[in-house]
Amino acid sequence: MDTNNTDQQLLDAALAAVTRGWHVFPIRPGLKKPPALHGRTHCPATGICRHGHQGWEQRAMNDPDQVRWYWTSDRYRSCNIGIAAGPSRVVLVDLDIPKSDDDGPPDHLRAQGVRDGLDHFALICAEYGQPFPGDTLTARTARGGWHLYFRAPDNVRLPSTEGDKGNGLGWKIDTRAWGGYIVAPGSITPDGIYRVVDDLPETPLRGWLTTRLTPKPVVHTTAPPPHSSTRLGAYTAAAVRGECGRVETAPSGSHSKTLYSAAGNLGQHVGGGALPYTDAETKLYHAALHMLTADCTCTDYEIRRTITNGLRAGMQRPRIPKAATPA
C-alpha cells in the first residue's frame, strides 16, 4: 500500500467531513478508537483543558486548517476520522451484521426473515406504518453494515443507544447522537473502507424515531419511599462518586473488570430505587471515556455493554439504604 497516497486520502476524507458541517477528531490508524491523549487523571489543565478536562467530543474540530495540521503532523498521520455526532447535529442509525454464526437474531425475529440490522430496521418501520427512510445520506461500513445519517431534531438532545437497551431500537441497531461518535467515510480498517453509497443531503430525523429514541423518565414503583431523602441522596451520591472514581483511575489491564464491578455496585442502588438507571449509566460511561484513548483494546461498544451487564446484575440484588434515625 502506498502510505503517502493513503495519508492523502484520509486527509481528503477528513476535509470532506468538515465540508459537510461535521466536527471531526483523529481515530487510531486502522482502528475505530480515538488516539491516546492525556486522561482525566493526568490532565495538565492548560490550553483547551484550562477550565476542565476535555475529551474527544469537546476536542472535535470543524476548522479545515486545524484538520490539515492534525492529519499532516507526525503524531496523527494516517489516522482514521471520527465524527462527534452531538456537535455535528447528526443522529446516525447504525445497522450492523452478525459477527459470527452464534450472533444470529432472536427466534421471534428469525421467524420473520430478519437476518441483520437492515432487515430488523425495515421490520420496525413497517410495524410503525412508516416507509423505510432511505432518502438520506447513506454509507457502507467496512464489515458490510449500513450507516444512515439524519439531521438531529432541534427540540431534544438525544443520547446514543445500543441495541434494545434503554430506548434502543433493537437487535443489531445502534444509534449515535450526543456522547457517541461515528467512524467517518474514508476511514480504513482491516475489514475494508467506509464508503458513501448514497451521497444525499441528511434529512431530518423522522418524528416517530425522535419519539422512540427520546429517554423517558425513570419511575420506580417497587422500592419503599425513603424516610429521609436528604440522607439517602447523600449516601447514593457518595456511592456514585466512589464507583466512578474507581473507573476513572482503573489501569489498562483491569478496565473491564473494574467497570463491571462498579456498574454492579451502582446497579444495586438502581434496583433499590435510590438511583435512576439512566443517571448511573451516563455517569459510568463518562467515567470510562478515558478507556477509549488508553493503550488497550476497549471500544465504545464494549464499554456500553459492560455497563449494561453490570447494572443488570446489580439490580438483581437491590440495596435499600436504611433510613436515617431522626434526631
C-alpha positions, 0 to 999 in steps of 0.5 A: 500500500502506498502510505503517502497516497493513503495519508492523502486520502484520509486527509481528503476524507477528513476535509470532506467531513468538515465540508459537510458541517461535521466536527471531526477528531483523529481515530487510531490508524486502522482502528475505530478508537480515538488516539491516546491523549492525556486522561482525566487523571493526568490532565495538565489543565492548560490550553483547551483543558484550562477550565476542565478536562476535555475529551474527544467530543469537546476536542472535535474540530470543524476548522479545515486548517486545524484538520490539515495540521492534525492529519499532516503532523507526525503524531496523527498521520494516517489516522482514521476520522471520527465524527462527534455526532452531538456537535455535528447535529447528526443522529446516525442509525447504525445497522450492523451484521452478525459477527459470527454464526452464534450472533444470529437474531432472536427466534421471534425475529428469525421467524420473520426473515430478519437476518441483520440490522437492515432487515430488523430496521425495515421490520420496525418501520413497517410495524410503525406504518412508516416507509423505510427512510432511505432518502438520506445520506447513506454509507457502507461500513467496512464489515458490510453494515449500513450507516444512515445519517439524519439531521438531529431534531432541534427540540431534544438532545438525544443520547446514543443507544445500543441495541434494545437497551434503554430506548434502543431500537433493537437487535443489531441497531445502534444509534449515535447522537450526543456522547457517541461518535461515528467512524467517518467515510474514508476511514480504513480498517482491516475489514475494508473502507467506509464508503458513501453509497448514497451521497444525499443531503441528511434529512431530518430525523423522522418524528416517530424515531425522535419519539422512540429514541427520546429517554423517558423518565425513570419511575420506580414503583417497587422500592419503599419511599425513603424516610429521609431523602436528604440522607439517602441522596447523600449516601447514593451520591457518595456511592456514585462518586466512589464507583466512578472514581474507581473507573476513572483511575482503573489501569489498562489491564483491569478496565473491564473488570473494574467497570463491571464491578462498579456498574454492579455496585451502582446497579444495586442502588438502581434496583433499590430505587435510590438511583435512576438507571439512566443517571448511573449509566451516563455517569459510568460511561463518562467515567470510562471515556478515558478507556477509549484513548488508553493503550488497550483494546476497549471500544465504545461498544464494549464499554456500553455493554459492560455497563449494561451487564453490570447494572443488570446484575446489580439490580438483581440484588437491590440495596435499600439504604436504611433510613436515617434515625431522626434526631 
